[in-house]
């Protein structure tokens, strides 16, 4: 009988996982639609410019890195808004998933002022993390080789 609570909670966990998978599928867009100019309902597009790069164990320095961020948001409820986005960088594209929270996370298209968007993604030996709050942006790349990380500081609009 000590296993009954664990067994009883399993259907709820599976239902929650199924719900997340359904939302992920709903947020997914065909590749052609993601590169279109109009992001559509609940879509967003931003251009980011990073003027400072801080490498692990080294002083920060000036840089000139740009990124395009495009994606969609969708809610699981009043306080849970998920995001799926592509980061387009000079060395390729990174698929990410994350959350939108705070005052800008209500209904309507894209992140809005007051909300904070957290994205993470990557494959292989690199992971990418982006935090956007208002125009302020932080983008960090973690590499298993080393290991080493670089954080870029800038803005998105």
PAZAPA-4460 file (N, C-alpha, C; in steps of 0.05 Angstrom, whole numbers, plus 32768, in hexadecimal, padded with zeros to 4 digits):
% residues 157
    n_x    n_y    n_z   ca_x   ca_y   ca_z    c_x    c_y    c_z   seq   type   mol
   8010   7FE8   8000   8000   8000   8000   8011   8019   8000     1      X     A
   802A   8017   8006   803B   802F   8006   803F   803A   7FE9     2      X     A
   8039   802A   7FD5   803D   8033   7FB9   8024   8040   7FAE     3      X     A
   800E   803F   7FBB   7FF5   8049   7FB0   7FF6   8067   7FA9     4      X     A
   8001   8078   7FBB   8002   8095   7FB4   8013   809A   7F9B     5      X     A
   8029   808B   7F98   803A   808F   7F80   802B   8087   7F67     6      X     A
   801D   8071   7F68   800D   8068   7F51   7FF7   807B   7F4B     7      X     A
   7FE9   8086   7F5F   7FD3   8098   7F5B   7FDD   80B2   7F4F     8      X     A
   7FF5   80BB   7F55   7FFE   80D5   7F4A   8009   80D2   7F2D     9      X     A
   800F   80BA   7F25   801A   80B5   7F0A   8007   80BF   7EF4    10      X     A
   7FEC   80BA   7EF5   7FDB   80C4   7EE0   7FDA   80E2   7EDE    11      X     A
   7FDD   80F0   7EF5   7FDE   810D   7EF4   7FF7   8117   7EE7    12      X     A
   800D   810A   7EED   8027   8112   7EE1   8026   810D   7EC3    13      X     A
   801A   80F6   7EBB   8018   80F0   7E9E   8006   8104   7E90    14      X     A
   7FF0   810C   7E9E   7FDE   811F   7E92   7FEB   813A   7E8E    15      X     A
   7FFB   8142   7EA2   800A   815B   7EA1   801E   815A   7E8A    16      X     A
   802D   8144   7E87   8040   8141   7E72   8032   8142   7E57    17      X     A
   801B   8134   7E55   800C   8134   7E3B   8003   8150   7E35    18      X     A
   7FFB   815F   7E49   7FF2   817B   7E44   8009   818C   7E3A    19      X     A
   8021   8189   7E45   8038   8198   7E3B   803F   8190   7E1F    20      X     A
   803E   8176   7E18   8044   816D   7DFD   8030   8179   7DE9    21      X     A
   8016   8179   7DF1   8002   8185   7DDF   8007   81A2   7DDB    22      X     A
   800E   81B1   7DF0   8014   81CD   7DED   802D   81D1   7DDC    23      X     A
   8042   81C1   7DE0   805A   81C3   7DD0   8053   81BF   7DB2    24      X     A
   8042   81AC   7DAC   803A   81A7   7D90   802A   81BE   7D85    25      X     A
   8019   81CA   7D96   800A   81E1   7D8D   801B   81FA   7D88    26      X     A
   8031   81FD   7D97   8042   8213   7D94   8055   8210   7D7C    27      X     A
   805A   81F7   7D74   806D   81F1   7D5F   8062   81FC   7D44    28      X     A
   8074   8208   7D35   806D   8213   7D1B   807D   8205   7D05    29      X     A
   8073   8202   7CED   8084   81F9   7CD8   809B   820C   7CD3    30      X     A
   80B2   8202   7CCA   80C9   8213   7CC7   80C4   822B   7CB5    31      X     A
   80B5   8227   7CA0   80AF   823D   7C8E   809F   8253   7C9C    32      X     A
   808D   824C   7CAD   807D   8261   7CBB   808E   8270   7CCF    33      X     A
   80A3   8264   7CDB   80B4   8271   7CEE   80C5   8287   7CE1    34      X     A
   80CB   8284   7CC8   80DB   8298   7CBB   80CA   82AD   7CAD    35      X     A
   80B0   82AB   7CAE   809F   82BF   7CA1   80A0   82D9   7CB1    36      X     A
   8099   82EF   7CA3   809A   830A   7CAF   8085   830D   7CC5    37      X     A
   806D   8303   7CC0   8057   8305   7CD3   8057   82EE   7CE7    38      X     A
   805D   82F2   7D01   805E   82DC   7D13   8043   82D0   7D1A    39      X     A
   802D   82DC   7D12   8013   82D0   7D17   8009   82D4   7D33    40      X     A
   7FF2   82C7   7D3A   7FE7   82CA   7D55   7FFA   82BE   7D69    41      X     A
   7FFD   82CC   7D7F   800F   82C4   7D95   802C   82C1   7D8D    42      X     A
   8033   82CD   7D76   804F   82CC   7D6D   805E   82E5   7D75    43      X     A
   8078   82E3   7D74   8089   82FB   7D7A   80A2   82F9   7D6A    44      X     A
   80AE   8310   7D64   80C8   8313   7D57   80D7   8329   7D64    45      X     A
   80F0   8325   7D69   8101   833A   7D75   811D   8339   7D69    46      X     A
   812A   8350   7D68   8146   8351   7D60   8156   8359   7D79    47      X     A
   816B   834B   7D7E   817B   8350   7D96   8197   8359   7D8E    48      X     A
   81A2   836C   7D9D   81BE   8374   7D99   81CC   8372   7DB4    49      X     A
   81E3   8365   7DB4   81F3   8361   7DCC   820D   8370   7DC8    50      X     A
   8212   8383   7DDB   822A   8394   7DD9   8240   838C   7DEC    51      X     A
   823A   8379   7DFE   824E   8371   7E12   824E   8352   7E13    52      X     A
   8266   8347   7E14   826A   832A   7E17   827B   8325   7E30    53      X     A
   8272   8313   7E41   8281   830C   7E59   8287   82EE   7E58    54      X     A
   82A0   82E8   7E54   82A9   82CC   7E52   82B2   82C3   7E6D    55      X     A
   82AE   82A9   7E72   82B5   829D   7E8C   82D3   82A3   7E91    56      X     A
   82D9   82AB   7EAA   82F4   82B0   7EB3   8303   82C5   7EA3    57      X     A
   82F4   82D8   7E97   8301   82EE   7E88   82F0   8307   7E8B    58      X     A
   82FC   831E   7E89   82EC   8337   7E8C   82D9   833A   7E74    59      X     A
   82C3   8348   7E79   82B0   834E   7E64   82BD   8361   7E50    60      X     A
   82B3   835F   7E37   82BE   836F   7E21   82A8   8377   7E0E    61      X     A
   82AD   838C   7DFE   8299   8395   7DEA   8297   8380   7DD4    62      X     A
   827F   837D   7DC9   827A   836B   7DB3   8264   8376   7DA2    63      X     A
   825E   8369   7D8C   8249   8371   7D7A   823B   8358   7D70    64      X     A
   822A   834C   7D80   821C   8334   7D7A   81FE   833A   7D77    65      X     A
   81F2   832F   7D62   81D5   8333   7D5E   81C7   8318   7D5D    66      X     A
   81AE   8318   7D63   819D   8300   7D62   8181   8308   7D5B    67      X     A
   8173   82F7   7D4D   8157   82FA   7D48   8149   82E5   7D59    68      X     A
   8133   82EC   7D66   8123   82DA   7D76   8107   82DA   7D6B    69      X     A
   80FD   82C3   7D63   80E1   82C1   7D5A   80D4   82A8   7D65    70      X     A
   80BB   82AB   7D6C   80AD   8294   7D78   8090   8299   7D7E    71      X     A
   8086   8288   7D8F   806A   828A   7D97   8067   8284   7DB5    72      X     A
   8052   8290   7DC1   804C   828A   7DDD   8031   827E   7DDE    73      X     A
   802C   826F   7DF3   8011   8263   7DF8   800F   825C   7E15    74      X     A
   7FF7   825D   7E20   7FF3   8258   7E3D   7FE7   823E   7E44    75      X     A
   7FEF   8235   7E5B   7FE3   821D   7E68   7FCE   8226   7E7D    76      X     A
   7FCD   8240   7E82   7FBC   824B   7E97   7FC3   8268   7E9B    77      X     A
   7FB7   8274   7EAF   7FBB   8290   7EB3   7FD8   8297   7EBA    78      X     A
   7FE6   8285   7EC7   8001   828C   7ED0   8017   827C   7EC2    79      X     A
   8010   826B   7EB0   8025   825A   7EA2   8024   8260   7E84    80      X     A
   8038   826E   7E7A   8039   8274   7E5E   8054   8269   7E54    81      X     A
   8052   8257   7E40   806A   824B   7E34   8071   8259   7E1A    82      X     A
   808A   8258   7E14   8094   8264   7DFB   80A5   8250   7DEC    83      X     A
   80A3   8251   7DD2   80B4   8242   7DC0   80C0   8256   7DAC    84      X     A
   80DA   8257   7DA9   80E6   826B   7D99   80FF   8260   7D8B    85      X     A
   8107   826E   7D75   8120   8268   7D67   8132   8280   7D6C    86      X     A
   814B   827B   7D73   8160   828F   7D74   8170   828D   7D5B    87      X     A
   8170   82A1   7D4B   8180   82A1   7D32   8199   82B1   7D37    88      X     A
   81B0   82A4   7D36   81C9   82B0   7D3C   81DC   82AD   7D24    89      X     A
   81F2   82BB   7D25   8205   82BA   7D0E   820F   829D   7D09    90      X     A
   8210   828D   7D1D   821A   8271   7D19   8204   825C   7D18    91      X     A
   81EB   8265   7D14   81D5   8252   7D10   81BC   8259   7D20    92      X     A
   81AA   8246   7D20   8190   8249   7D2D   818E   8235   7D44    93      X     A
   8182   823F   7D5A   817F   822E   7D72   8161   822E   7D79    94      X     A
   8156   8217   7D7B   813A   8214   7D84   8139   8215   7DA3    95      X     A
   8127   8225   7DAE   8125   8228   7DCB   8108   8224   7DD4    96      X     A
   8105   8220   7DEE   80EC   821F   7DFB   80F0   822D   7E16    97      X     A
   80DA   8239   7E20   80DD   8248   7E39   80C3   8250   7E45    98      X     A
   80C4   8264   7E56   80AC   826F   7E63   80AC   828D   7E62    99      X     A
   8094   8298   7E63   808F   82B5   7E65   8080   82B9   7E7F   100      X     A
   808A   82CB   7E8F   807E   82D0   7EA9   807D   82EE   7EAF   101      X     A
   806D   82F5   7EC3   806B   8311   7ECB   8055   8320   7EBD   102      X     A
   8054   833B   7EC1   803E   834B   7EB6   8039   8349   7E98   103      X     A
   804E   8343   7E89   804B   8342   7E6C   8043   8326   7E61   104      X     A
   803A   8314   7E73   8035   82F9   7E6A   8017   82F3   7E66   105      X     A
   8006   8306   7E66   7FEA   8302   7E62   7FE3   82FB   7E46   106      X     A
   7FC8   82F9   7E3F   7FC0   82F1   7E24   7FC9   8306   7E10   107      X     A
   7FCC   82FD   7DF8   7FD4   830E   7DE2   7FEE   8305   7DD6   108      X     A
   7FF5   8311   7DBF   800D   8308   7DB1   8027   8312   7DBD   109      X     A
   803A   8300   7DBF   8055   8306   7DC6   805A   8311   7DE2   110      X     A
   8073   8312   7DEB   807A   831D   7E04   8076   833B   7E04   111      X     A
   806D   8346   7E1B   8068   8362   7E1D   8078   836E   7E34   112      X     A
   8079   8389   7E35   8088   8396   7E4A   8080   838C   7E66   113      X     A
   8093   8388   7E77   808D   837F   7E92   8090   8361   7E95   114      X     A
   808F   8352   7E7F   8092   8335   7E81   80AF   832D   7E7E   115      X     A
   80B5   8315   7E87   80D0   830A   7E85   80CE   82F0   7E75   116      X     A
   80DD   82EE   7E5F   80DE   82D7   7E4E   80F8   82C8   7E53   117      X     A
   80F7   82AF   7E5A   810E   829E   7E5E   810E   8288   7E48   118      X     A
   8123   8285   7E39   8125   8271   7E24   813E   8260   7E29   119      X     A
   813C   8246   7E22   8154   8235   7E23   8152   8221   7E0D   120      X     A
   8169   8219   7E02   816A   8205   7DED   8186   81FE   7DE6   121      X     A
   8189   81EF   7DD1   81A3   81E7   7DC8   81A5   81C9   7DC5   122      X     A
   81BB   81C0   7DB9   81C0   81A4   7DB5   81DD   819F   7DB7   123      X     A
   81E4   8186   7DB9   8201   817E   7DBA   820E   8189   7DD3   124      X     A
   8225   8195   7DD0   8235   819E   7DE6   8230   81BB   7DED   125      X     A
   821C   81C8   7DE1   8216   81E4   7DE6   81F9   81E8   7DEF   126      X     A
   81F5   81F9   7E03   81DA   8200   7E0C   81D8   821F   7E0C   127      X     A
   81C0   8228   7E04   81BB   8245   7E01   81A5   824D   7E14   128      X     A
   81A9   8264   7E21   8195   826F   7E34   8192   828C   7E2E   129      X     A
   8178   8295   7E2E   8173   82B2   7E29   815E   82BB   7E3D   130      X     A
   8163   82D2   7E49   8150   82DF   7E5B   814A   82FB   7E50   131      X     A
   8131   8301   7E4C   8128   831B   7E41   8114   8327   7E55   132      X     A
   811A   833F   7E5E   8108   834E   7E70   8107   836A   7E66   133      X     A
   80F0   8373   7E5B   80EF   838D   7E4E   8103   838C   7E37   134      X     A
   8112   83A1   7E33   8126   83A0   7E1D   8140   8392   7E25   135      X     A
   8145   838F   7E3F   815E   8382   7E49   815F   8365   7E42   136      X     A
   8176   835C   7E38   8179   8340   7E30   8194   8335   7E39   137      X     A
   8194   831C   7E42   81AC   830D   7E49   81AB   82F3   7E3A   138      X     A
   81C0   82ED   7E2C   81C2   82D5   7E1C   81DC   82C6   7E24   139      X     A
   81D9   82AE   7E2D   81F1   829F   7E36   81F3   8284   7E27   140      X     A
   820C   827E   7E1E   8212   8265   7E11   8224   8255   7E23   141      X     A
   821B   823D   7E2A   822C   822B   7E3A   8236   8215   7E28   142      X     A
   8250   8211   7E29   825D   81FC   7E19   8269   81E7   7E2C   143      X     A
   8264   81CE   7E26   826F   81B8   7E37   828D   81B6   7E33   144      X     A
   8297   81BF   7E1C   82B4   81BE   7E17   82C1   81D4   7E28   145      X     A
   82D0   81CC   7E3B   82DD   81E0   7E4C   82D8   81DA   7E6A   146      X     A
   82C0   81DB   7E75   82A8   81E8   7E6B   82AC   8207   7E6B   147      X     A
   829D   8215   7E5B   829F   8232   7E5A   8284   823E   7E54   148      X     A
   8280   8256   7E5D   8267   8264   7E56   826E   8281   7E4E   149      X     A
   825D   828C   7E3D   825F   82A8   7E35   8243   82B5   7E38   150      X     A
   8242   82CB   7E45   8228   82DA   7E48   822A   82F4   7E38   151      X     A
   8216   82F8   7E28   8214   8311   7E18   81FE   8322   7E25   152      X     A
   8204   833C   7E27   81F2   834F   7E34   81EA   8363   7E1F   153      X     A
   81CF   8368   7E1C   81C6   837B   7E08   81A8   8380   7E0B   154      X     A
   819C   8386   7DF4   817F   838D   7DF4   8172   8380   7DDC   155      X     A
   8157   837C   7DDE   8147   8372   7DC8   8130   8385   7DC4   156      X     A
   8127   8387   7DAC   810F   8397   7DA6   80FF   838A   7D90   157      X     A
***
